[in-house]
Amino acid sequence: MAEQPDEWTGAIDTTRPSIARAYDVVLHGKDNYEVDRAFVAEIVKVVPEIYDVAAYNRQMLGRGVRFLAGQGVTQFLDLGSGLPTVENTHQVAQRANPDSRVVYVDNDPMVPAQGRALLADNERAAVVSADLRDPAAVLGDEAVRRLVDLGRPVGVLLVGVLHHLHDDEDPRGIVEAYMAAVPSGSYLFITHFCDSSQDSRDAERKYLALLGTGRFRTVAEITGFFDGFELVEPGVVPLPRWRPDAAVPEALTVGQRLMFGGVARKP
């Protein structure tokens, strides 16, 4: 069971699964509760590969951040970052360039304390407790203004999070608001649950019933988030197929097709 520092008393609802804590479960973390593990156990019944899917997403995060660093990006806004685990954005980015600056944004009450402990000695990274659905508040936060120069290119990361926004929350408008705030040469990096099979549709029903979020969008809908930007090859594809470090089988499993992702440059 996750530890709960005094300052969190009353702030964490342990009667319902949390997005960040459920992701922590499938990444074999320890910052979760029984309700989160029970939720994941239900998802496993539909998609037995869900733990592998989390690993594919984490690997894609690393490859995407390394790619952006290779394009000269040294500022990263990681929206809906979740609980810290291995190979976090700042670790990948700062390994490529020690001057890289990273701001994590999440509204789960466990994330700020865990993140701040991880970043205690890192002056070029910070965690902000805010809701990504309010771009003005996020962009106006003191830590964001201190670490992110909106006059220079920014890597805007929405990795494994947009599928938790319902259509009536205007996820596309939210993406556009962040991208409108960053200059030409910035990049948009998205991974998203995909409506790619009957299994994925069954998983979507489980997510919506048990977690209240989890909108599995089609490839066309996911690609639509990149409208107006220059998609980087190979475009919006299953995560294992995005610039892989090793050969990928021709035929992908259900789990390998459960999430799609892509990166695009703002012209």
SERO-4910 file (N, C-alpha, C, O; in steps of 0.05 Angstrom, whole numbers):
BEGIN
 pado doro    nc1    nc2    nc3   cac1   cac2   cac3    cc1    cc2    cc3    oc1    oc2    oc3
  Met    A     17    -24      0      0      0      0     17     25      0     38     26     13
  Ala    A      9     45    -15     25     69    -17     26     84     10      6     84     25
  Glu    A     48     96     16     51    113     40     35    138     36     32    148     13
  Gln    A     24    149     57      9    174     55     18    194     75     10    194     98
  Pro    A     36    212     67     47    233     85     24    249     97      2    251     86
  Asp    A     30    261    120     10    277    134     -3    298    117    -27    303    119
  Glu    A     13    311    100      2    334     85    -19    325     64    -33    341     52
  Trp    A    -21    298     59    -40    289     40    -66    280     53    -85    274     39
  Thr    A    -67    280     80    -91    270     94   -116    283     83   -118    308     83
  Gly    A   -135    267     75   -160    278     65   -159    286     36   -180    292     25
  Ala    A   -136    286     23   -133    296     -4   -135    273    -24   -140    278    -48
  Ile    A   -132    248    -15   -131    226    -33   -156    209    -29   -162    200     -7
  Asp    A   -171    203    -51   -194    186    -50   -185    158    -56   -179    151    -78
  Thr    A   -184    141    -35   -176    113    -38   -199     95    -43   -196     70    -43
  Thr    A   -223    106    -48   -246     89    -54   -250     86    -84   -266     69    -92
  Arg    A   -236    102   -100   -239    100   -129   -211     99   -141   -192    111   -130
  Pro    A   -208     84   -163   -182     83   -176   -174    110   -187   -191    126   -195
  Ser    A   -148    115   -187   -137    140   -198   -122    134   -224   -110    112   -226
  Ile    A   -123    152   -243   -109    148   -269    -79    144   -263    -67    125   -273
  Ala    A    -67    163   -248    -39    162   -243    -31    137   -228    -10    124   -234
  Arg    A    -47    129   -208    -40    106   -192    -44     80   -207    -29     61   -204
  Ala    A    -64     79   -225    -69     55   -241    -45     51   -260    -36     29   -265
  Tyr    A    -35     73   -271    -12     72   -289     12     62   -273     29     47   -283
  Asp    A     14     71   -248     36     62   -230     35     32   -226     55     19   -225
  Val    A     10     21   -224      7     -7   -220     19    -23   -244     35    -41   -240
  Val    A     11    -15   -268     20    -30   -292     50    -25   -298     62    -40   -314
  Leu    A     62     -5   -285     91     -1   -287    106    -14   -264    129     -9   -259
  His    A     90    -30   -248    102    -45   -226    112    -26   -204    132    -32   -191
  Gly    A     99     -3   -201    106     16   -180     94      8   -153     80    -12   -150
  Lys    A     99     25   -133     89     20   -106     71     42    -95     61     40    -73
  Asp    A     66     62   -111     50     85   -102     21     82   -112     11     98   -127
  Asn    A      8     61   -102    -19     55   -109    -33     41    -87    -21     32    -67
  Tyr    A    -59     38    -90    -76     26    -69    -91      2    -80    -90     -4   -104
  Glu    A   -104    -13    -62   -118    -37    -71   -139    -31    -92   -143    -47   -110
  Val    A   -153     -8    -90   -173     -1   -109   -161      2   -137   -174     -4   -157
  Asp    A   -137     12   -139   -123     15   -164   -115    -13   -176   -117    -18   -200
  Arg    A   -105    -30   -158    -97    -57   -167   -122    -73   -176   -120    -89   -194
  Ala    A   -145    -69   -162   -169    -83   -170   -178    -74   -197   -188    -90   -214
  Phe    A   -176    -48   -203   -183    -37   -229   -166    -49   -251   -176    -58   -271
  Val    A   -140    -50   -246   -122    -62   -266   -128    -91   -271   -127   -101   -293
  Ala    A   -135   -105   -249   -142   -134   -252   -166   -138   -270   -167   -158   -284
  Glu    A   -185   -119   -269   -208   -121   -287   -200   -115   -316   -210   -129   -335
  Ile    A   -182    -96   -320   -172    -91   -347   -157   -114   -359   -159   -120   -382
  Val    A   -142   -128   -342   -126   -151   -350   -144   -173   -362   -136   -187   -380
  Lys    A   -169   -175   -351   -188   -195   -361   -195   -190   -391   -201   -208   -405
  Val    A   -194   -165   -399   -201   -157   -426   -176   -155   -443   -176   -165   -466
  Val    A   -155   -143   -433   -130   -140   -447   -107   -151   -430    -95   -137   -414
  Pro    A   -102   -178   -432    -81   -190   -415    -54   -176   -418    -37   -179   -400
  Glu    A    -49   -162   -440    -23   -150   -445    -21   -122   -433     -2   -107   -440
  Ile    A    -39   -113   -416    -40    -85   -408    -13    -77   -394     -5    -54   -397
  Tyr    A      0    -95   -380     26    -88   -368     47    -82   -390     63    -64   -388
  Asp    A     45    -98   -412     63    -94   -434     57    -67   -448     75    -53   -457
  Val    A     31    -60   -450     23    -35   -462     35    -12   -448     45      7   -460
  Ala    A     35    -13   -421     48      8   -405     77     10   -411     89     32   -413
  Ala    A     90    -13   -415    119    -12   -421    123      0   -449    142     15   -453
  Tyr    A    106     -7   -468    109      5   -495    106     35   -494    121     50   -507
  Asn    A     88     45   -477     84     74   -475    108     87   -462    116    108   -471
  Arg    A    119     74   -442    142     85   -429    166     86   -448    182    105   -448
  Gln    A    169     64   -463    191     63   -483    188     85   -504    207     97   -513
  Met    A    163     89   -512    157    110   -532    164    137   -521    174    155   -535
  Leu    A    158    142   -495    165    167   -482    195    172   -485    204    193   -493
  Gly    A    211    152   -479    240    155   -481    249    160   -509    266    178   -514
  Arg    A    238    146   -529    247    150   -556    238    177   -566    253    191   -580
  Gly    A    214    186   -559    204    212   -567    220    235   -556    227    254   -570
  Val    A    227    233   -530    242    254   -518    270    255   -529    281    277   -534
  Arg    A    282    232   -534    309    231   -547    308    244   -574    326    258   -582
  Phe    A    286    238   -589    284    250   -616    282    280   -614    296    295   -628
  Leu    A    265    290   -596    262    319   -593    289    332   -584    296    353   -594
  Ala    A    303    319   -566    329    330   -558    348    331   -582    364    349   -584
  Gly    A    346    311   -599    363    310   -623    356    332   -643    372    339   -660
  Gln    A    331    343   -641    323    366   -658    331    393   -645    324    414   -656
  Gly    A    344    392   -622    353    416   -609    333    427   -588    337    448   -578
  Val    A    312    411   -582    293    420   -562    305    417   -534    315    395   -528
  Thr    A    304    437   -518    315    436   -491    295    444   -470    302    446   -446
  Gln    A    270    447   -478    248    454   -459    225    435   -464    216    431   -486
  Phe    A    215    423   -442    194    403   -444    172    409   -424    177    414   -400
  Leu    A    147    409   -433    124    412   -416    109    385   -417     96    379   -437
  Asp    A    111    370   -396    100    343   -394     73    344   -380     72    345   -356
  Leu    A     52    344   -396     25    348   -386     12    321   -378     11    303   -395
  Gly    A      1    320   -354    -11    295   -345     11    274   -342      8    251   -351
  Ser    A     32    282   -329     57    265   -328     54    240   -311     68    221   -316
  Gly    A     36    239   -291     33    216   -274     55    215   -253     72    233   -251
  Leu    A     55    193   -238     74    189   -217    102    183   -228    104    169   -249
  Pro    A    123    193   -216    150    188   -226    157    158   -225    149    144   -206
  Thr    A    171    149   -245    181    122   -246    208    122   -258    222    142   -257
  Val    A    216    100   -271    243     99   -284    242    114   -311    221    115   -324
  Glu    A    264    125   -318    267    139   -344    246    160   -348    231    160   -367
  Asn    A    244    179   -329    226    201   -331    236    221   -352    259    219   -361
  Thr    A    219    239   -360    225    258   -382    251    273   -376    268    275   -393
  His    A    254    283   -351    277    300   -346    303    283   -347    324    293   -354
  Gln    A    301    258   -339    325    241   -340    334    236   -368    358    237   -374
  Val    A    315    230   -386    322    225   -414    332    251   -427    352    251   -441
  Ala    A    318    273   -422    325    299   -435    352    309   -425    368    318   -440
  Gln    A    356    307   -399    381    318   -387    405    300   -393    428    309   -391
  Arg    A    400    275   -399    422    258   -407    432    267   -435    455    266   -441
  Ala    A    412    275   -452    419    284   -479    432    312   -478    451    318   -493
  Asn    A    421    329   -460    432    356   -457    427    365   -428    404    369   -420
  Pro    A    448    367   -412    445    373   -384    430    400   -379    420    404   -357
  Asp    A    429    417   -399    416    443   -395    386    441   -400    372    461   -397
  Ser    A    376    418   -407    347    415   -413    330    422   -388    338    415   -366
  Arg    A    308    434   -393    289    442   -372    263    427   -376    253    426   -398
  Val    A    252    417   -354    228    401   -356    208    409   -334    216    412   -310
  Val    A    183    413   -341    162    418   -321    141    396   -325    130    392   -346
  Tyr    A    136    383   -303    115    362   -302     89    375   -291     90    391   -273
  Val    A     66    368   -303     41    378   -294     22    355   -290     18    338   -307
  Asp    A      9    354   -266    -11    334   -260    -29    343   -238    -21    359   -221
  Asn    A    -54    333   -238    -72    342   -217    -77    320   -196    -94    324   -179
  Asp    A    -63    297   -198    -66    277   -178    -51    287   -153    -28    295   -155
  Pro    A    -63    286   -129    -50    297   -105    -25    282    -97     -9    294    -82
  Met    A    -20    258   -106      4    244    -99     28    253   -116     51    250   -107
  Val    A     23    263   -140     45    269   -158     63    291   -149     88    287   -150
  Pro    A     53    314   -139     71    335   -131     92    327   -110    115    333   -113
  Ala    A     82    313    -89    101    306    -67    122    286    -77    145    289    -71
  Gln    A    113    266    -92    132    246   -103    151    259   -122    175    254   -122
  Gly    A    141    276   -139    158    290   -159    178    309   -146    201    309   -155
  Arg    A    169    324   -127    187    343   -114    209    329    -99    231    339    -98
  Ala    A    203    305    -88    224    290    -75    245    281    -95    269    282    -90
  Leu    A    236    272   -119    254    263   -140    271    286   -150    294    282   -158
  Leu    A    259    310   -151    272    333   -163    285    352   -143    293    375   -150
  Ala    A    288    344   -119    298    361    -97    324    375   -104    328    398    -97
  Asp    A    342    361   -118    368    372   -124    371    380   -154    393    383   -164
  Asn    A    348    383   -168    349    388   -196    336    415   -201    312    418   -201
  Glu    A    353    435   -206    343    463   -210    330    467   -237    317    488   -242
  Arg    A    334    448   -256    323    452   -283    298    435   -288    290    431   -311
  Ala    A    286    426   -266    261    410   -269    243    417   -245    252    422   -223
  Ala    A    217    416   -251    197    422   -230    171    407   -235    166    398   -258
  Val    A    155    404   -214    129    391   -217    108    412   -208    111    425   -188
  Val    A     87    414   -224     66    433   -219     40    418   -214     32    401   -230
  Ser    A     26    426   -193      0    414   -187    -21    431   -200    -28    453   -191
  Ala    A    -31    422   -223    -50    437   -239    -65    418   -257    -57    395   -262
  Asp    A    -87    427   -268   -104    412   -286    -97    420   -315   -101    443   -322
  Leu    A    -88    401   -331    -80    408   -358   -103    419   -375    -99    431   -395
  Arg    A   -128    414   -365   -151    424   -380   -154    455   -377   -172    466   -390
  Asp    A   -137    467   -361   -137    496   -358   -110    507   -368    -93    514   -352
  Pro    A   -106    509   -394    -80    517   -405    -70    544   -394    -47    548   -389
  Ala    A    -89    563   -390    -81    590   -381    -68    588   -353    -48    601   -348
  Ala    A    -80    572   -336    -70    568   -309    -43    554   -309    -24    562   -295
  Val    A    -40    534   -326    -15    519   -328      7    537   -338     29    539   -326
  Leu    A      2    551   -360     22    568   -372     29    592   -355     50    604   -358
  Gly    A     11    600   -337     16    622   -320     28    615   -293     35    632   -277
  Asp    A     32    589   -289     44    580   -264     73    590   -261     88    592   -281
  Glu    A     81    596   -237    107    608   -231    130    590   -241    149    599   -253
  Ala    A    127    564   -236    148    546   -244    150    543   -274    172    542   -285
  Val    A    127    543   -288    128    543   -317    141    568   -328    157    566   -346
  Arg    A    133    591   -317    145    616   -327    175    618   -321    189    630   -336
  Arg    A    183    606   -299    211    607   -292    229    588   -309    251    596   -317
  Leu    A    218    565   -316    234    545   -330    230    544   -360    247    535   -375
  Val    A    207    553   -369    200    550   -398    199    578   -411    182    594   -404
  Asp    A    216    583   -430    217    608   -445    199    603   -470    207    589   -488
  Leu    A    176    615   -470    157    612   -492    166    626   -518    152    625   -538
  Gly    A    189    638   -517    200    650   -541    218    631   -556    228    636   -578
  Arg    A    223    607   -544    240    587   -556    224    561   -559    205    557   -544
  Pro    A    232    543   -577    217    518   -581    213    502   -555    231    500   -539
  Val    A    189    490   -553    182    474   -530    171    447   -540    157    446   -560
  Gly    A    178    426   -526    166    400   -531    142    397   -513    144    396   -489
  Val    A    118    396   -525     93    394   -510     85    364   -510     79    353   -531
  Leu    A     86    352   -487     81    323   -485     53    318   -473     46    328   -452
  Leu    A     38    302   -487     12    292   -478     13    262   -482     -1    251   -499
  Val    A     29    249   -465     34    221   -468     16    205   -450     17    205   -426
  Gly    A     -2    190   -463    -21    173   -449    -41    188   -432    -49    179   -411
  Val    A    -50    212   -441    -68    227   -425    -93    237   -439   -114    239   -427
  Leu    A    -91    244   -465   -114    255   -479   -138    236   -479   -161    245   -481
  His    A   -133    210   -478   -155    191   -478   -171    193   -452   -193    181   -450
  His    A   -161    207   -432   -176    210   -407   -193    236   -408   -206    243   -388
  Leu    A   -193    250   -430   -210    273   -434   -234    265   -452   -230    255   -474
  His    A   -258    270   -442   -282    264   -458   -284    284   -481   -272    306   -480
  Asp    A   -300    277   -500   -303    295   -523   -314    322   -515   -307    343   -527
  Asp    A   -332    322   -495   -344    348   -487   -325    365   -471   -332    388   -464
  Glu    A   -301    355   -465   -281    372   -452   -262    385   -473   -243    399   -465
  Asp    A   -269    381   -498   -254    394   -520   -224    389   -519   -208    408   -518
  Pro    A   -216    363   -521   -187    357   -520   -172    371   -543   -149    379   -539
  Arg    A   -185    372   -566   -171    385   -589   -166    415   -583   -145    425   -590
  Gly    A   -186    428   -572   -183    456   -565   -161    460   -544   -146    480   -545
  Ile    A   -158    441   -526   -137    443   -505   -110    440   -518    -91    455   -512
  Val    A   -107    421   -537    -82    418   -551    -75    443   -566    -53    453   -565
  Glu    A    -95    454   -580    -90    479   -596    -82    502   -578    -66    519   -586
  Ala    A    -93    504   -554    -86    526   -535    -57    524   -527    -43    545   -527
  Tyr    A    -47    500   -521    -19    498   -514     -1    504   -538     19    517   -535
  Met    A     -9    493   -561      8    497   -584      8    526   -594     27    535   -607
  Ala    A    -14    540   -589    -15    568   -597      4    585   -580     13    606   -588
  Ala    A     10    575   -556     27    590   -537     57    586   -542     73    601   -531
  Val    A     64    566   -558     92    560   -563    100    568   -591     82    569   -609
  Pro    A    125    574   -596    133    585   -623    138    564   -644    137    540   -638
  Ser    A    142    574   -668    150    556   -690    175    540   -682    192    551   -669
  Gly    A    175    515   -691    198    498   -683    192    481   -659    208    464   -652
  Ser    A    170    487   -645    161    470   -623    150    444   -633    143    441   -657
  Tyr    A    147    424   -615    137    398   -623    114    389   -605    114    395   -581
  Leu    A     95    375   -617     73    362   -603     78    332   -603     82    321   -624
  Phe    A     76    320   -580     82    291   -577     58    279   -562     53    285   -539
  Ile    A     44    261   -576     20    249   -565     21    218   -567     30    207   -587
  Thr    A     13    204   -546      6    176   -548    -23    174   -537    -31    189   -520
  His    A    -38    154   -547    -67    154   -542    -78    125   -546    -69    111   -565
  Phe    A    -96    117   -529   -110     91   -533   -125     92   -559   -137    113   -566
  Cys    A   -124     71   -574   -135     70   -601   -158     50   -604   -156     27   -594
  Asp    A   -179     58   -617   -201     40   -624   -192     23   -647   -199     29   -670
  Ser    A   -176      2   -641   -163    -13   -662   -173    -42   -665   -165    -56   -684
  Ser    A   -191    -51   -647   -201    -78   -647   -225    -80   -629   -231    -62   -614
  Gln    A   -238   -103   -630   -260   -108   -611   -250   -108   -583   -263    -99   -564
  Asp    A   -226   -119   -579   -214   -120   -552   -210    -91   -541   -215    -87   -517
  Ser    A   -202    -73   -558   -198    -45   -549   -225    -33   -542   -227    -17   -523
  Arg    A   -246    -40   -557   -273    -29   -550   -283    -40   -524   -296    -27   -509
  Asp    A   -277    -66   -519   -284    -78   -493   -269    -65   -470   -280    -60   -449
  Ala    A   -244    -59   -475   -227    -45   -455   -238    -17   -449   -239     -9   -426
  Glu    A   -247     -3   -470   -258     23   -467   -283     22   -448   -286     39   -431
  Arg    A   -300      2   -452   -323      0   -435   -315     -4   -406   -328      7   -388
  Lys    A   -295    -20   -402   -285    -25   -374   -274      1   -362   -280      8   -339
  Tyr    A   -258     15   -377   -247     41   -368   -269     60   -360   -269     72   -338
  Leu    A   -289     63   -377   -310     82   -372   -327     74   -348   -336     91   -333
  Ala    A   -332     48   -346   -348     38   -324   -334     40   -297   -347     46   -277
  Leu    A   -308     34   -296   -294     32   -271   -278     57   -264   -276     64   -240
  Leu    A   -268     71   -284   -251     95   -279   -266    121   -285   -259    142   -275
  Gly    A   -285    119   -303   -300    143   -311   -288    157   -334   -300    176   -345
  Thr    A   -264    149   -342   -251    161   -365   -238    139   -382   -236    116   -373
  Gly    A   -230    146   -406   -217    126   -423   -230    125   -450   -243    105   -456
  Arg    A   -227    145   -466   -240    147   -493   -220    137   -514   -201    150   -520
  Phe    A   -225    113   -524   -208    101   -544   -216    112   -571   -237    105   -582
  Arg    A   -199    130   -583   -206    143   -608   -194    128   -632   -175    112   -629
  Thr    A   -205    133   -655   -196    120   -680   -169    133   -688   -161    154   -678
  Val    A   -156    120   -707   -131    130   -717   -135    158   -729   -119    176   -726
  Ala    A   -158    161   -744   -164    187   -756   -168    208   -735   -159    231   -738
  Glu    A   -181    201   -713   -186    221   -692   -160    229   -678   -156    252   -672
  Ile    A   -143    209   -673   -117    215   -661   -100    233   -679    -87    252   -670
  Thr    A   -100    226   -705    -85    241   -724    -95    270   -726    -80    288   -731
  Gly    A   -121    274   -721   -133    300   -722   -121    320   -702   -122    344   -706
  Phe    A   -111    309   -680    -98    327   -660    -74    341   -672    -65    362   -662
  Phe    A    -62    330   -693    -38    341   -705    -44    359   -729    -25    369   -742
  Asp    A    -69    364   -734    -76    381   -757    -63    409   -755    -63    421   -733
  Gly    A    -50    417   -776    -37    443   -777     -7    441   -770      7    461   -772
  Phe    A      2    417   -762     30    413   -756     42    393   -775     28    378   -789
  Glu    A     68    392   -775     83    374   -794     90    348   -780    108    346   -764
  Leu    A     75    327   -787     80    301   -775    107    290   -782    115    291   -805
  Val    A    121    281   -762    147    268   -765    142    239   -774    124    226   -764
  Glu    A    159    229   -792    157    201   -801    162    183   -777    179    189   -760
  Pro    A    147    161   -774    128    149   -793     99    157   -790     81    143   -798
  Gly    A     93    180   -777     66    189   -774     54    178   -748     68    174   -728
  Val    A     28    175   -748     13    164   -725     11    134   -728     -3    124   -746
  Val    A     24    119   -712     27     90   -715     25     76   -688     27     89   -667
  Pro    A     22     49   -687     24     35   -662     50     41   -649     71     43   -662
  Leu    A     50     43   -623     75     52   -609    100     37   -616    121     49   -620
  Pro    A     99     10   -618    124     -4   -624    135      3   -652    159     -2   -657
  Arg    A    118     14   -669    128     20   -696    139     49   -699    148     56   -720
  Trp    A    138     65   -677    148     92   -679    178     92   -673    186     90   -650
  Arg    A    193     94   -695    223     96   -693    234     76   -673    248     84   -654
  Pro    A    229     51   -677    237     30   -657    268     28   -656    282     33   -675
  Asp    A    277     19   -632    306     15   -628    314    -13   -638    338    -18   -642
  Ala    A    294    -31   -643    300    -58   -652    278    -66   -672    258    -52   -674
  Ala    A    283    -88   -686    263    -97   -706    236   -103   -692    235   -114   -670
  Val    A    214    -97   -706    187   -102   -696    174   -122   -714    176   -120   -738
  Pro    A    160   -142   -702    147   -163   -719    127   -150   -738    115   -129   -733
  Glu    A    124   -163   -761    105   -153   -781     76   -153   -771     62   -133   -775
  Ala    A     69   -174   -757     42   -176   -746     43   -168   -717     58   -180   -701
  Leu    A     27   -148   -709     26   -139   -682      4   -152   -666    -17   -159   -677
  Thr    A      8   -154   -640    -12   -165   -622    -33   -144   -616    -29   -121   -623
  Val    A    -54   -152   -602    -75   -133   -593    -62   -112   -576    -68    -88   -579
  Gly    A    -45   -120   -557    -32   -101   -539    -14    -82   -554    -13    -58   -546
  Gln    A      0    -91   -574     18    -74   -589      2    -53   -606     14    -33   -614
  Arg    A    -23    -59   -611    -40    -40   -627    -59    -24   -609    -76    -10   -619
  Leu    A    -57    -27   -583    -76    -14   -565    -71     16   -563    -89     31   -558
  Met    A    -46     24   -566    -40     53   -565    -25     61   -591     -7     47   -600
  Phe    A    -32     84   -601    -19     96   -624     -6    122   -615    -14    134   -595
  Gly    A     14    131   -630     26    156   -622     40    169   -646     44    157   -667
  Gly    A     48    194   -641     62    209   -662     74    234   -651     69    242   -628
  Val    A     91    247   -668    104    272   -661    102    290   -685    104    282   -708
  Ala    A     96    316   -680     94    335   -702    107    361   -694    108    369   -671
  Arg    A    117    375   -715    131    401   -711    112    424   -718     97    422   -738
  Lys    A    113    445   -702     97    468   -709    113    485   -729    135    494   -723
  Pro    A    101    490   -753    116    505   -773    119    534   -767    131    549   -782
***
